[in-house]
Amino acid sequence: MEMLIFELEKNSKKPLYEQLYMGMKEAIITKQIEVGTKLPSKRKLAEFLNISQTTVEIAYGQLLAEGYIASKPRIGFFVEEIDELPFIENKQAKIPAENHLKVVEPYKYIFHPGRIDTESFPFAIWRKYAKDLFDYPSKEYLQVGEPQGEYELRLEIANYLYQSRGIICNPEQIVIGSGTEQLLPMILRLIGTDSRIALENPGYSAIPRIHLTSKAVPIAVDEDGLIVDELEKTDADIVYITPSHQFPTGAVLSAARRTQLLNWASKTVDRYIIEDDYDSEFRYIGKPIPALQGMDQNEKVIYLSTFTKSLMPSLRVAYFVLPPSLLPSYREIFSYYSATVPRFDQHILANFMKDGHFSKHLNRMRKIYRKKHDRLTNVITSFYPTVGITGDHAGMHILISVPLDQSEYDLKQLANDHGIAVYPVSDYLIKAIEYEQPTFLLGFGGMAMDDIEPSIHKLMSCWGIK
């Protein structure tokens, strides 16, 4: 081949071998050097460009490693055929730098039921546990951990469940994962993917997306929770339920229905109850509602919970508690499984719980959320008596029904246009329900205390409620 002239800047900060490599690579890609062409020897090219043979050798070595050239022993280097890559215009390069700023939240007030109070999180304590873990040479945490999650964390969860929810279990029954959306398919596979699953209607909106909608059986709820009489008329073998604080209505499953539901599950071998206890920590009237699992005498309840509300959604730590009878099947089916939560995060949380900081944090947050809850309900009852409130005994959201003729969709859009994010109950329906009045979830967990009253006034004003 004729010697190609590569412009090498000997005073540049970029090494000569890199300049030569980039020049030759570009020449090969653009076909300035044809496929099959024999490249000059390292000695000849070094003499031609007035550089060292080592520089040429390194450049050739990089081209060889990336497949642009091939080496034939005692013959030389030859240009390889490279498939053309589709050309994609680099539009990002044309975006002005000021557009790379953080996206601004379009709403001034957000009533999302899943938001938490970020101002009250004990960052200093959490940081200390993280620092201690990383300062200490915890080399073993670099390896894959126990499939069901770190034993230390499972032990702390078992202790917490016994003290707070009346659940007697051991760490071997607990499986840790990165959220309900990840754990629920595991449960369904364990107890039968062909089974029909009964779901509360309205209910947790992610469930229909996780499980095939064709297998979902919607069951209505009322002020006493899921209507078990309706469940008994179906062919469902599994029921997913939020008995301590039904989402989103806030209803508590009555004692009579709890017994009825457990009796329903005990009638056949393949029936199970999945109890989602997603925010049982926060109750504002009366004593905490016991977990359904604590009443179970026939190993029919699979308990499911998360640290999303009690600590932070971004932690992505959830868990389920299996009945002992299901453990052999679990270990057989999920022998390949690896815990999806980083080991370091699990140990930070375990130490945080072991030293009592989790309990202290919960006690503090109960007081904060109670004050927000009371402020929200007092503003509505004092200024807008025509607005109905339900589900206000627990959790981090309430339901309001408004005396208007417009659709929930129109009212949601109207609120959005005024910088307010609200969430209609119809977003959580599996099967359509006709409500007498438009009904919305108002989450208060992530609202600043000083924003609660003005946000309600603005919302009611844009809806024309006086």
RASUL-V236874 format. One record per pair of residues at least 24 apart in sequence whose C-alpha atoms are under 7 Angstrom apart, sorted by sequence separation. I is the first residue (numbers start at 1). GAP is how many residues later the second one is. D is the distance in whole Angstrom. If there is no record, write none. Layout:
BEGIN
[[I:GAP:D] [I:GAP:D]]
END
This chain:
BEGIN
[[299:24:5] [317:24:7] [185:25:7] [148:26:7] [149:26:6] [200:26:6] [225:26:5] [275:26:7] [299:26:7] [148:27:5] [149:27:5] [224:27:6] [225:27:5] [226:27:7] [273:27:6] [274:27:6] [275:27:6] [276:27:6] [277:27:6] [278:27:5] [148:28:6] [223:28:5] [224:28:6] [225:28:4] [272:28:5] [273:28:5] [274:28:5] [275:28:5] [276:28:5] [277:28:5] [278:28:6] [181:29:7] [224:29:5] [225:29:7] [228:29:7] [272:29:6] [273:29:6] [274:29:6] [275:29:6] [276:29:6] [224:30:5] [274:30:7] [279:30:6] [408:30:5] [407:31:7] [228:32:7] [266:32:7] [228:33:6] [237:33:6] [238:33:6] [239:33:7] [240:33:6] [241:33:6] [242:33:6] [244:33:7] [404:33:7] [237:34:5] [238:34:5] [239:34:5] [240:34:5] [241:34:5] [242:34:5] [262:34:7] [266:34:7] [403:34:6] [41:35:7] [237:35:7] [238:35:6] [239:35:6] [240:35:6] [241:35:6] [242:35:6] [245:35:7] [265:35:6] [402:35:6] [1:36:7] [244:36:6] [401:36:6] [402:36:6] [1:37:7] [401:37:6] [402:37:7] [1:38:7] [17:38:5] [21:38:5] [38:38:7] [39:38:5] [198:38:6] [401:38:4] [16:39:7] [17:39:6] [20:39:6] [38:39:6] [39:39:6] [196:39:7] [197:39:5] [400:39:6] [401:39:7] [38:40:4] [196:40:5] [197:40:6] [198:40:6] [199:40:6] [399:40:7] [400:40:5] [17:41:6] [18:41:7] [37:41:5] [38:41:7] [195:41:7] [196:41:6] [197:41:5] [198:41:4] [199:41:5] [200:41:6] [399:41:6] [400:41:7] [17:42:5] [21:42:7] [36:42:6] [37:42:5] [195:42:6] [196:42:6] [197:42:5] [198:42:6] [199:42:7] [399:42:5] [36:43:5] [195:43:7] [204:43:6] [398:43:6] [399:43:6] [35:44:5] [36:44:6] [203:44:5] [397:44:6] [398:44:5] [415:44:6] [35:45:6] [203:45:6] [244:45:6] [397:45:5] [398:45:7] [35:46:5] [202:46:7] [397:46:4] [244:47:7] [396:47:6] [397:47:6] [415:47:7] [396:48:6] [396:49:5] [310:52:7] [373:71:7] [372:72:7] [379:74:6] [369:76:6] [376:76:6] [372:77:6] [376:77:7] [384:82:6] [282:84:6] [284:86:6] [285:108:6] [284:109:5] [283:110:6] [284:110:5] [283:111:4] [282:112:6] [283:112:6] [282:113:5] [279:116:6] [166:124:7] [165:125:6] [166:125:7] [165:126:6] [167:126:7] [167:127:5] [179:127:7] [166:128:6] [179:137:5] [178:138:5] [179:138:6] [180:138:6] [178:139:5] [179:139:5] [177:140:6] [178:140:6] [190:140:6] [251:140:6] [176:141:7] [177:141:5] [250:141:4] [176:142:6] [177:142:6] [249:142:6] [250:142:7] [176:143:4] [175:144:5] [176:144:7] [174:145:7] [175:145:5] [174:146:6] [175:146:7] [174:147:5] [173:148:5] [174:148:6] [173:149:5] [245:149:7] [173:150:7] [249:150:7] [173:151:7] [177:162:6] [178:162:6] [176:163:7] [177:163:5] [178:163:6] [177:164:6] [147:190:6] [149:190:5] [147:191:5] [148:191:6] [147:192:5] [116:193:7] [146:193:7] [150:193:7] [153:193:6] [153:194:7] [156:194:6] [150:196:7] [153:197:5] [156:197:7] [145:198:7] [152:198:6] [156:198:6] [141:202:6] [141:203:7] [218:212:6] [218:213:7] [130:218:6] [129:219:6] [205:223:5] [204:224:6] [203:225:6] [202:226:5] [203:226:6] [202:227:4] [201:228:6] [202:228:7] [201:229:6] [201:230:7] [113:283:6] [113:284:5] [109:310:7] [110:310:6] [111:310:6] [112:310:7] [108:311:5] [109:311:5] [110:311:5] [111:311:5] [112:311:7] [107:312:4] [108:312:6] [109:312:6] [110:312:7] [106:313:7] [107:313:5] [107:314:6] [113:328:7] [117:328:5] [113:329:7] [116:329:5] [117:329:5] [112:330:7] [113:330:4] [115:330:6] [116:330:4] [111:331:5] [112:331:5] [113:331:7] [115:331:5] [111:332:4] [111:333:6] [109:346:6]]
END
